[in-house]
Each structure stands twice: as structure tokens, then as C-alpha cells.
């Protein structure tokens, strides 16, 4: 009878240790997945920021006529010899609609597009927010309605870029599977293109 109790006790302890191991393994996998997704999100934000920085710093480069063609909260079109080949190009950034992106579960994802001349637009990043703010030489913010005028666009000396990216699929909290987050990440930069001066 004593050996039977020892066997039952050992089985119960073994089962508990196995359950603890399975739970620990599950938590490690969840943490690894979240770390991987956050790293992916950070790299995507950095890469899109680098592309935008490169292009925006070159706004107006070698352009002799109107340098800033369109300026709005989520669209910008400017002239620049972006590839430094002696031909002035038209660079256009704009935000796609939520409906055009069905491949992610995040309801706020939109594609940020970059189009040069009449080429097919390329996706720069998946963003949930892309906001541009324009300032004049003394730091006053220019209203979007005033930027429909070419004379006002000629006063733009700096462009503040705000990008918010989120994961394409939610990350659930380990303690409560009902609470989900898309782990937002913000990127902000004020760019002063020297060719707009």
C-alpha cells in the first residue's frame, strides 16, 4: 500500500512538473514572438523614415521653377533631381485607403506610396498615420488651406513628418487573451530641405 501511495504521489508531482514546463514553454514562445514582431515594427519604421528623409532632404534639388507642387496633411509632391542624373523628377508621396489593404488584420493599416514621375507607385511602408506639417522660415505653421496657393508653398522651409506604424496582426497579453494590442510605434522628424531656401 505504501508503494502505491508513493507511485501515485510521484505521478502527481511528475504531472505538475510537466504542466509547469509546458506553461513555461508557452510563455517563452509568446515572448519570443512579441519581441520578433516589435523588432520587425521598429525596422519597418526606421527603413521608411530613412527613405522619407533621403527624398525630403532633396526636395527642390536642381529645380528652377515651382519646387513644391502639392502640400497637404498626408500628401506631398515636389520637384527634385532625386537620382542626380541631370533630369528634374516629380516625387509624390501619398497615403492609400484602408480598403486597399486586406492582407492584415489591423483595421487601421494603410499603404504609404512613393511615386516618381509616371512610374508605378511603390509601397514605402504600412502605416496607420502619416501626417505632414509645413513651417515657414520663422517657424510658423502654414495652414493646409493656404498651401493650395503656389506663393504660400514657396514659403515652406521645413516639413515635420509624423509616422505611426503598428503590427499587421495583434499581440495578445499573456495574462488575458481578450486584450490585444498592435504595439504602435511613432517616428517624428523635422526636415529642412536646403534647396527650399
N, C-alpha and C positions, 0 to 999 in steps of 0.2 A: 504494500500500500504506500509506503514511503517513497519507493522508486517511482510509482505512478504520479504522486504529487510533484516530485522533482521534475519529472518529464513534462508534466503539464505546465509547471512554473517556468521551465526553460523554454518551452514553446511560446508561452505568452511573452516572455522577455525578448525572445528572438523576433517575434512578430512585431513588437513595439519598436525594436531597433530597426527592423526593415522598413516600417512605416516612417520613422524619423528620417531614414536615409532617402526614401522616395520623396518625402516633402522637401528635404534639403536640396535634392537634385532638381526638383521642380523650381524652387526659388532661385537657384543658381542659373538655370536656363532662362527664366523670366528676366533676371537682372542682366544677363549677357545680351539678350535680345534688345532690351531697353537701351543699354549702352551702345550697341551697334546702331540702332535707329537714331539715337541722339548724335552720334558721330557722323552718320550719313547726313542728317539735317544740317549740322554745322558746316560740313564740307560743301554741301549744296549752296548754303548761304554765302560762304566765302568765295566760292567759284563765281556765282552770279554777281557778287559785289565786285570782284576783280574785273570781270568783263565790262560791267557798267562803268567802273572807274576809268578804265582804259579808253572807252569810247567817249565818255562825257568830258574828260580832260582834253580830248582832241576836238571838241565842238568848236566849229568856226575855223579850223586849221586850213589855211590856204584859200579860204572862201573870201571872195571880194564883194559879193552882193549880200543880200539878206542871209545872215548866218543861222538865226533861229527861226524856223518856218512855222512851227506849231509848238505851243506850250500849254499844257493843261495839267490837271491833277494826276492823271495816270497815263498820259501820252506826251511824247516829245519827238519832234522831228527837226533835225538840224543838218547843216551842210558841213562837210569836213572831207579832207583827203585822208580818209581813215586808213588806207593801206599804203599811203605815201608813194603813190605811183604817178603823181602829177595830175590826176583827174579828180576833181571835187565830186564827192559822193553825197547822196542823201541818206542819212541814218535815221531810222524810225523805230522807236520803242513804243509798244502798246500792250494793253492787258486784254487777254481773251475773256470770254464769258465763262461762267460756272458750268453752263450746259455743254460746253465743248469738251469737257474733261470728265469722262465716265469711268476711267480706269482706276480711280482711287475711291476709297470710302469716305474721305474727308469732304464734306459738303461745301467747303469754302475754297477749295483749291482752284486756281486759275493758272493758265499758262501766261508767262511774260514773254512776249515775242520781240525779236530784233530783226529788222528788215533793212537791207542795204540796196538802194536803187530799186530795180524791178525784180530782184532775185526773190526766191521763195523765202518767206519768213522762217526764221529758226527759233526754237524754244530756248530761252536763256535759263529759265528756272520755273518751278512750280511754286507759286506764292499765294498767300491769302490776302496780302495787302501790298500795294505798290503806290506810294504817294510821293509826288514831286512838289517842292515849294521853291519859288523863284524869288531872288532878292536883288535889289539894285546895289549901286556902289557904296551906299552908306548903310546898308543892311536892312532897309525897309522891305517888307514882304509885299510883292506885287500881287494884286488880286487876279484870279483866273479870268474874270470878265474883261479886265483891262489888257490881258495878254492876247486878245483877239486882234489887237492893233499892232502893226509891224513896228511902229515907233516905240511902243512900250516894250515889246520883245527885245528891241535893240538896247534897252537899259539893263537887261539881265546881266549880272556879273557873277552870281553864284547860284548853284542848284543844290537844294537839300534833298537827298534821296532817302526814303524810308522803305525798307522791305521787311515784311513779316512772312516767315516760312513756317510751315507746320508739317508734321509727318503725314504721309499719304494714308496711313492706317492708324487707328487709335492704339494707345498703350493703356492697358487696364492696370489699376492699382492692385498690388498683390493681396492686400487685405480685403478689398471689396471689388469683385469682378463687375459690378454695375457702374463704377465710376471710371470714366475713360478720359484720356487727355490726348491731344495731338502734339503735345510738347512744343509750344510756339517758341520761335527764335526771332529776335529783332536785329536788323542791321541798319545803321544810320550813318550817313556821311554827308558832309557839305563839300561840294566840289566847286572849285573856282577855275573854270577853263581860261587860261591866259589869252586865248585867241578871241574871247568875247570882250576883252578890254579895249 
